[in-house]
Amino acid sequence: MPENDASSTKRQQKIEEVVRQFAQKSADMDIESNVFLNEKQVRLLKQIHVLAINRALSVPEVRRDPRKIVYYANDELKLGLAAILMSHVLTNHLSKAKYTEEFFLEHIIVYTASDGKVKHVDLTDVEQKIFDAALNDEIVYDWIIYRSPGSRGIRALSDEKTESQGIKGFSSGLSPVSEFSRFERRYFEEKQKKTKNDREDAQKAFRHTFVRQVAESAAKQLLKTQDPMKMAKLLFATKDYEAEIQNLLEDLPINKEIKDLTKEFGDYPALQEKTKDTLSISFKDDKKQDLAMIEFSSKNKKNHER
């Protein structure tokens, strides 16, 4: 190996060793704040800090002068906290007049103590409860995916969160704080919408199943009290099948098993005015199915009394 190449290799190795030492020293710093930090919050802040160091190492200027790793890491840590807090504001519809990207970047102060052993993360004019609610495992994990060196940014996060389905109508761009927080809000909205649709579908399926079962039970009683051939002739002789079937059902007694369910709660005065979903709040979860049956029974009873 030529002497010049050997000398260049040794110099590069020495630079990399110095960079490694600076990075390790920065990663070993304790984190303190002017707001209370519990053990979990300290752990999450250290994860963001380590990511910030990795981001700083990818800056060419840091490779030339390892002493600047502290400056770039502080700036990246501040950016991460601003994005996380902004995501919480957008997702929970807090005052956007006060809490903006510029506000958080101005009121988050990150600096290193003179001894190089402590990293200070101070918040000014940011409520403790907002900080506590914003900092959690999921949002920190999302930020790491989004901001890791060499990742595909918002595409990587979108693929991870939506199983590569993406979010319809989301447009990327603008600053990292804005892009990340807007994505988190849209993802939250889509998730809420899906949860609501799934719940409504489950309720519809329950109602259809319950009504079908009661109808089958009523049909069996009807066949016991009516001549099947006479009933068939009557139905085929009229155009309004539903009205004729209703007339037949009104003459049936209320199923005793269904009727007995009303005894547990007695007469509920608002039964006719409230929906099943509203009434469900008034009773325990294990009574919800019984309540739906009570509603159906009450309506049948009313028709029968007419």
C-alpha angles and dihedrals in degrees: 000000000000115000093241092053092049091050092049092050092051091049091050091049090051091051091050091050092052091048090050091051092050091047092049092048090051093048091051093058120120116237121229133172143186087240125066114271122195122205094267093050091051089052092050093048090051090053090053089046093053089050088050090054091051090050090050092052089060091060110101092217090059090052088056095044114022091189089075092064090091093055095048093043091052091051092049093048089052090050091052094051091047091052093048094048092045090052090055092050094051095043094049096039096239122167106303089185089071105023107060134144090261091050094055094044088052097044099043110084120189121181141150124240117246092251090057093232102099131056114204120208107185128179122203121196091355114124116242092227091057091051092047093049095044099051110076139133097261097051093045090049090051092051091051091052092046098045105033113126111263095015124129091247116217092005091058091049093046092050091048096048099040101033089250092305095112127207117280114239097011113136120198126213141078121083123341090249093052096042095048096045093046090051092050091052094048092046090051091050092049091048092051091048092051091048091051092048092048090051093049091048090051091050092049091049090050093049093047092048093047095047091047091051092049090046091052090049091049091048091055091052091047092054089052093055101035134057104250093217093048091049092049093050090048093052095046091047094062132062095211098069095165094054092048092049090050090053090053093048093050089065092057121097117243111265106262094224091054093043093052091059090072092063093073094062101024120208110345106202097205096044095112094044099049129069124231092253092055094045091050089071090061095059138046120273093252090060097054095093091047090050093054088052091050091055092051091046092049093052092048090048091052091051090047093052090052 
